[in-house]
Amino acid sequence: MRRLSIFVRWACLLAGICGLVISTWAFIDPSAFPQMRMDTMVPPPSPRWRAAFGFVFSLLLVGYGSGKLRHRELP
């Protein structure tokens, strides 16, 4: 079980780093990812907002993977 936990943390860390790079690129150049097409009453969020959300989510993944978001060990 300990090895599975270590594997999941490494996977979250790597996925978070990749997400940070892609989200930063998408935030700088919004034309890199096309606008979503939806025929609803509420328009989809802009590419910059989606990039910002991805950046925050990736930061959370990096925090979990690096162990910064772990709860403290109880005695």
DOPARO-600880 format. One record per atom (N, C-alpha, C, O): x, y, z; residue number from 1; residue in three letters; atom name. Coordinates in steps of 0.001 Angstrom, whole numbers, plus 524288, in hexadecimal, padded with zeros to 5 digits. Layout:
// residues N
REC  east north    up   n res atom
REC     X     Y     Z NUM ALA   CA
...
This chain:
// residues 75
REC  east north    up   n res atom
REC 80335 7FB5E 80000   1 MET    N
REC 80000 80000 80000   1 MET   CA
REC 80367 804EA 80000   1 MET    C
REC 801FF 808E9 7FDB9   1 MET    O
REC 807CD 80487 8028C   2 ARG    N
REC 80B62 80906 802C2   2 ARG   CA
REC 80D8D 80A39 7FD50   2 ARG    C
REC 80E0B 80EC6 7FBD6   2 ARG    O
REC 80ED5 80624 7FA59   3 ARG    N
REC 810D9 806FD 7F50A   3 ARG   CA
REC 80CC3 8096D 7F178   3 ARG    C
REC 80E08 80CAE 7EE29   3 ARG    O
REC 807E6 807DE 7F223   4 LEU    N
REC 803B4 80A30 7EF0A   4 LEU   CA
REC 8032E 80FFD 7F049   4 LEU    C
REC 8026E 8132B 7ECC3   4 LEU    O
REC 80390 8115A 7F534   5 SER    N
REC 80348 816CB 7F6CB   5 SER   CA
REC 807CC 819F5 7F471   5 SER    C
REC 80701 81E54 7F29A   5 SER    O
REC 80C6D 817CA 7F483   6 ILE    N
REC 810F2 81A77 7F23B   6 ILE   CA
REC 81034 81B16 7EC57   6 ILE    C
REC 81163 81F37 7EA2C   6 ILE    O
REC 80E40 81702 7E9BE   7 PHE    N
REC 80D51 81743 7E423   7 PHE   CA
REC 80946 81B76 7E2D0   7 PHE    C
REC 809FB 81E67 7DF14   7 PHE    O
REC 80511 81BC0 7E5D5   8 VAL    N
REC 800FB 81FA5 7E4E1   8 VAL   CA
REC 80322 82524 7E5B5   8 VAL    C
REC 801DE 828B1 7E2B9   8 VAL    O
REC 80654 825E1 7E9AE   9 ARG    N
REC 808A3 82B0D 7EAAB   9 ARG   CA
REC 80C39 82CB5 7E635   9 ARG    C
REC 80C16 83138 7E48C   9 ARG    O
REC 80F6E 8291B 7E440  10 TRP    N
REC 812E4 82A59 7DFDE  10 TRP   CA
REC 80FB6 82B99 7DB00  10 TRP    C
REC 81101 82F34 7D818  10 TRP    O
REC 80B8F 8289D 7DA1E  11 ALA    N
REC 8083D 82995 7D58C  11 ALA   CA
REC 8059A 82EF0 7D5F5  11 ALA    C
REC 8053D 831C2 7D214  11 ALA    O
REC 803C5 83056 7DA9D  12 CYS    N
REC 80162 8357A 7DB60  12 CYS   CA
REC 80562 839D5 7DAA7  12 CYS    C
REC 8042B 83DE8 7D867  12 CYS    O
REC 80A15 838FC 7DC89  13 LEU    N
REC 80E2D 83CEC 7DBF5  13 LEU   CA
REC 80F81 83DCD 7D634  13 LEU    C
REC 80FDF 84245 7D477  13 LEU    O
REC 81039 8399E 7D344  14 LEU    N
REC 8117A 83A20 7CDB7  14 LEU   CA
REC 80CF3 83C73 7CA99  14 LEU    C
REC 80DC5 83FC1 7C734  14 LEU    O
REC 80836 83ABC 7CBBF  15 ALA    N
REC 803AC 83CDE 7C906  15 ALA   CA
REC 802ED 842A2 7CA4F  15 ALA    C
REC 80174 845B4 7C6EA  15 ALA    O
REC 803EC 8441B 7CF23  16 GLY    N
REC 80375 84995 7D0A2  16 GLY   CA
REC 80773 84D04 7CDF0  16 GLY    C
REC 80630 8515A 7CC48  16 GLY    O
REC 80C3E 84B26 7CD79  17 ILE    N
REC 8104C 84E2C 7CAD1  17 ILE   CA
REC 80EF4 84ED1 7C508  17 ILE    C
REC 80F84 85310 7C2D9  17 ILE    O
REC 80D31 84A9C 7C298  18 CYS    N
REC 80B92 84AFA 7BD12  18 CYS   CA
REC 806ED 84EB1 7BC7C  18 CYS    C
REC 806B9 851C3 7B8CA  18 CYS    O
REC 80343 84E69 7C00F  19 GLY    N
REC 7FEBD 851EE 7BFEB  19 GLY   CA
REC 8003F 85798 7C0A0  19 GLY    C
REC 7FDFC 85B0A 7BE25  19 GLY    O
REC 80416 8589C 7C404  20 LEU    N
REC 805E9 85DFA 7C4B9  20 LEU   CA
REC 80849 86023 7BFB9  20 LEU    C
REC 80755 864A1 7BE4A  20 LEU    O
REC 80B5A 85CF4 7BD1A  21 VAL    N
REC 80DD5 85EB9 7B842  21 VAL   CA
REC 809B6 85FCB 7B414  21 VAL    C
REC 809DF 863D8 7B17E  21 VAL    O
REC 8060D 85C36 7B36C  22 ILE    N
REC 80207 85CD9 7AF64  22 ILE   CA
REC 7FE6C 86164 7B0AD  22 ILE    C
REC 7FCFB 8645D 7AD2E  22 ILE    O
REC 7FCEF 86200 7B5A3  23 SER    N
REC 7F977 86648 7B720  23 SER   CA
REC 7FC1E 86B8D 7B67F  23 SER    C
REC 7F9A5 86F59 7B4E2  23 SER    O
REC 80118 86BCD 7B7C1  24 THR    N
REC 803EF 870B5 7B709  24 THR   CA
REC 80435 8721D 7B144  24 THR    C
REC 80376 876A2 7AFCC  24 THR    O
REC 80546 86E3D 7AE05  25 TRP    N
REC 80573 86F25 7A860  25 TRP   CA
REC 80018 870EF 7A65A  25 TRP    C
REC 7FFC6 87482 7A325  25 TRP    O
REC 7FBED 86E73 7A83A  26 ALA    N
REC 7F6AE 86FD9 7A67A  26 ALA   CA
REC 7F51C 8753D 7A873  26 ALA    C
REC 7F223 877FA 7A5D8  26 ALA    O
REC 7F70B 876CA 7ACFC  27 PHE    N
REC 7F5BB 87BF3 7AF0A  27 PHE   CA
REC 7F88E 8803B 7ABF3  27 PHE    C
REC 7F659 88463 7AAF4  27 PHE    O
REC 7FD69 87F30 7AA76  28 ILE    N
REC 80064 88302 7A76E  28 ILE   CA
REC 7FE56 88362 7A1E0  28 ILE    C
REC 7FDD7 887AE 79FC6  28 ILE    O
REC 7FD24 87EF9 79F7A  29 ASP    N
REC 7FB44 87ED9 79A18  29 ASP   CA
REC 7F602 87C0C 799E7  29 ASP    C
REC 7F5DB 87753 79904  29 ASP    O
REC 7F1AD 87EDC 79AB7  30 PRO    N
REC 7EC8C 87C4B 79ADD  30 PRO   CA
REC 7EAF5 879D2 795B3  30 PRO    C
REC 7E783 87677 7959D  30 PRO    O
REC 7ED5A 87B62 79171  31 SER    N
REC 7EBE8 87903 78C6C  31 SER   CA
REC 7EE19 8737E 78BD8  31 SER    C
REC 7ECDA 870C6 78814  31 SER    O
REC 7F15B 871D3 78F92  32 ALA    N
REC 7F382 86C92 78F51  32 ALA   CA
REC 7EF3C 86870 78FE9  32 ALA    C
REC 7EF92 86432 78DAC  32 ALA    O
REC 7EB41 869BC 792EE  33 PHE    N
REC 7E6DB 86631 793B0  33 PHE   CA
REC 7E1F3 868E8 791C3  33 PHE    C
REC 7E0AC 86D21 793AE  33 PHE    O
REC 7DF28 866A2 78E09  34 PRO    N
REC 7DAA1 86948 78BC5  34 PRO   CA
REC 7D62E 869DD 78FB8  34 PRO    C
REC 7D5CB 86700 79390  34 PRO    O
REC 7D2E6 86DA7 78E9A  35 GLN    N
REC 7CE52 86E9E 791E4  35 GLN   CA
REC 7CAA4 869EF 7919D  35 GLN    C
REC 7C9FB 867A2 78D72  35 GLN    O
REC 7C843 86884 795FC  36 MET    N
REC 7C490 8642F 7960E  36 MET   CA
REC 7BF85 865D6 79354  36 MET    C
REC 7BDBA 86A42 793EC  36 MET    O
REC 7BD4B 86245 7905E  37 ARG    N
REC 7B863 86357 78DA8  37 ARG   CA
REC 7B3ED 860E3 790B6  37 ARG    C
REC 7B3B0 85C22 79162  37 ARG    O
REC 7B063 8643A 7928D  38 MET    N
REC 7ABD6 86247 7955E  38 MET   CA
REC 7A721 8658B 793BA  38 MET    C
REC 7A77E 86A52 7934C  38 MET    O
REC 7A2CB 862FF 792D4  39 ASP    N
REC 79DFB 865C3 7916F  39 ASP   CA
REC 79A5E 865C9 7961E  39 ASP    C
REC 79661 86319 79633  39 ASP    O
REC 79BD4 868E0 79A0A  40 THR    N
REC 798A0 8694E 79EBF  40 THR   CA
REC 7979D 86F08 79FDE  40 THR    C
REC 799B2 87275 79D36  40 THR    O
REC 7946E 87011 7A3C8  41 MET    N
REC 79332 87573 7A533  41 MET   CA
REC 797E4 8782C 7A7AE  41 MET    C
REC 79897 87CE4 7A711  41 MET    O
REC 79B14 87531 7AA77  42 VAL    N
REC 79F9C 87773 7AD0F  42 VAL   CA
REC 7A46F 87644 7A9C9  42 VAL    C
REC 7A58A 871B8 7A8AD  42 VAL    O
REC 7A749 87A41 7A83F  43 PRO    N
REC 7ABF3 87938 7A508  43 PRO   CA
REC 7B040 8769C 7A841  43 PRO    C
REC 7B080 87757 7AD00  43 PRO    O
REC 7B398 8739D 7A5BA  44 PRO    N
REC 7B7D2 8710C 7A894  44 PRO   CA
REC 7BBE2 87518 7AA63  44 PRO    C
REC 7BC32 8795C 7A832  44 PRO    O
REC 7BEF3 873C1 7AE5A  45 PRO    N
REC 7C2E2 87782 7B02C  45 PRO   CA
REC 7C71C 87863 7AC06  45 PRO    C
REC 7C7FB 87523 7A896  45 PRO    O
REC 7C9A6 87CD5 7AC7A  46 SER    N
REC 7CDC3 87E1A 7A8B2  46 SER   CA
REC 7D269 87A77 7A97D  46 SER    C
REC 7D2F0 87813 7ADA0  46 SER    O
REC 7D5C9 87A09 7A58D  47 PRO    N
REC 7DA62 876A8 7A622  47 PRO   CA
REC 7DDF8 87859 7AA93  47 PRO    C
REC 7E07F 8750A 7ACFB  47 PRO    O
REC 7DE41 87D5C 7ABB5  48 ARG    N
REC 7E18D 87F25 7B00D  48 ARG   CA
REC 7DF70 87D49 7B54A  48 ARG    C
REC 7E273 87BC9 7B8B9  48 ARG    O
REC 7DA47 87D60 7B5ED  49 TRP    N
REC 7D803 87B78 7BAD3  49 TRP   CA
REC 7D8E1 8759F 7BB6D  49 TRP    C
REC 7DA03 873BE 7BFB5  49 TRP    O
REC 7D859 872BD 7B720  50 ARG    N
REC 7D957 86D1C 7B767  50 ARG   CA
REC 7DF09 86C00 7B89F  50 ARG    C
REC 7E03C 86852 7BB7A  50 ARG    O
REC 7E296 86F2C 7B679  51 ALA    N
REC 7E823 86E86 7B79F  51 ALA   CA
REC 7E94A 86FC9 7BD57  51 ALA    C
REC 7EC72 86D28 7BFD6  51 ALA    O
REC 7E6B9 873CF 7BF64  52 ALA    N
REC 7E78A 87537 7C4E1  52 ALA   CA
REC 7E591 870E3 7C87E  52 ALA    C
REC 7E81A 86F9E 7CC5F  52 ALA    O
REC 7E10D 86EA1 7C739  53 PHE    N
REC 7DF0B 86A4A 7CA5C  53 PHE   CA
REC 7E2B1 86599 7CA19  53 PHE    C
REC 7E3B6 86313 7CE10  53 PHE    O
REC 7E4A3 86470 7C578  54 GLY    N
REC 7E85A 8601F 7C4EB  54 GLY   CA
REC 7ED5D 86115 7C7E8  54 GLY    C
REC 7EFA6 85D6E 7CA0C  54 GLY    O
REC 7EF1B 865FB 7C814  55 PHE    N
REC 7F3CF 86754 7CAFE  55 PHE   CA
REC 7F30B 86669 7D0D3  55 PHE    C
REC 7F670 86430 7D369  55 PHE    O
REC 7EE94 8681F 7D2E5  56 VAL    N
REC 7ED7E 8675E 7D87A  56 VAL   CA
REC 7ED02 8618D 7D9BC  56 VAL    C
REC 7EF18 85FBF 7DDAD  56 VAL    O
REC 7EA48 85EA1 7D66D  57 PHE    N
REC 7E9BC 85905 7D751  57 PHE   CA
REC 7EF04 8564B 7D717  57 PHE    C
REC 7F00C 852BA 7DA26  57 PHE    O
REC 7F25A 857F4 7D37B  58 SER    N
REC 7F792 855A7 7D310  58 SER   CA
REC 7FAE3 856EF 7D7D8  58 SER    C
REC 7FDF5 853AF 7D99E  58 SER    O
REC 7FA46 85BA8 7D9EE  59 LEU    N
REC 7FD05 85D04 7DEC8  59 LEU   CA
REC 7FB5E 85972 7E345  59 LEU    C
REC 7FE98 857D7 7E674  59 LEU    O
REC 7F653 8583B 7E37B  60 LEU    N
REC 7F47A 854A1 7E78A  60 LEU   CA
REC 7F6CF 84F2D 7E6CB  60 LEU    C
REC 7F83A 84C9F 7EA9C  60 LEU    O
REC 7F737 84D63 7E1F2  61 LEU    N
REC 7F994 8484E 7E0EF  61 LEU   CA
REC 7FF52 84840 7E281  61 LEU    C
REC 8012A 84477 7E4D4  61 LEU    O
REC 80226 84C6A 7E141  62 VAL    N
REC 807A6 84CBB 7E2C8  62 VAL   CA
REC 8081E 84CDB 7E8B3  62 VAL    C
REC 80B94 84A59 7EAE8  62 VAL    O
REC 804AE 84FBF 7EB49  63 GLY    N
REC 804C9 84FF8 7F0FA  63 GLY   CA
REC 803C4 84AB8 7F37E  63 GLY    C
REC 8064F 84951 7F754  63 GLY    O
REC 80012 847CD 7F15D  64 TYR    N
REC 7FEFD 8429F 7F381  64 TYR   CA
REC 80376 83EDC 7F25E  64 TYR    C
REC 80513 83BD6 7F5BD  64 TYR    O
REC 8056F 83F18 7ED97  65 GLY    N
REC 809A0 83B85 7EC1A  65 GLY   CA
REC 80EA6 83C7A 7EF14  65 GLY    C
REC 81184 838CD 7F044  65 GLY    O
REC 80FBD 84167 7F04C  66 SER    N
REC 81488 842A0 7F328  66 SER   CA
REC 813EB 841EA 7F904  66 SER    C
REC 817CA 8420E 7FBDE  66 SER    O
REC 80F30 84129 7FAD8  67 GLY    N
REC 80E50 84049 8006A  67 GLY   CA
REC 80D22 84535 80371  67 GLY    C
REC 80CCA 84506 8083B  67 GLY    O
REC 80C81 84995 800D7  68 LYS    N
REC 80B67 84E85 80388  68 LYS   CA
REC 805C4 84EDD 80566  68 LYS    C
REC 8049E 851D6 80900  68 LYS    O
REC 80241 84BE7 8030B  69 LEU    N
REC 7FCBD 84C29 80484  69 LEU   CA
REC 7FB03 8479B 807F9  69 LEU    C
REC 7F658 846BA 808B6  69 LEU    O
REC 7FECA 844BB 80A12  70 ARG    N
REC 7FD61 8405D 80D76  70 ARG   CA
REC 7FBD4 84252 812D9  70 ARG    C
REC 7FDBA 84658 814AC  70 ARG    O
REC 7F867 83F74 81552  71 HIS    N
REC 7F702 840D3 81AA9  71 HIS   CA
REC 7FB74 83F45 81E52  71 HIS    C
REC 7FEBB 83C02 81D01  71 HIS    O
REC 7FB7C 8419A 822CB  72 ARG    N
REC 7FFB7 84055 82679  72 ARG   CA
REC 7FEBA 83AFD 828E4  72 ARG    C
REC 7FA46 83944 8297A  72 ARG    O
REC 802EF 8387F 82A3E  73 GLU    N
REC 8029E 83345 82CA4  73 GLU   CA
REC 800EE 833DA 83251  73 GLU    C
REC 80318 83701 8353B  73 GLU    O
REC 7FD20 830D8 833CD  74 LEU    N
REC 7FB50 830F2 8393C  74 LEU   CA
REC 7FEB4 82D60 83C92  74 LEU    C
REC 8006F 82947 83ABF  74 LEU    O
REC 7FFA8 82EE4 84169  75 PRO    N
REC 802FB 82BA6 844CD  75 PRO   CA
REC 80074 82690 84657  75 PRO    C
REC 802CD 82378 8492D  75 PRO    O
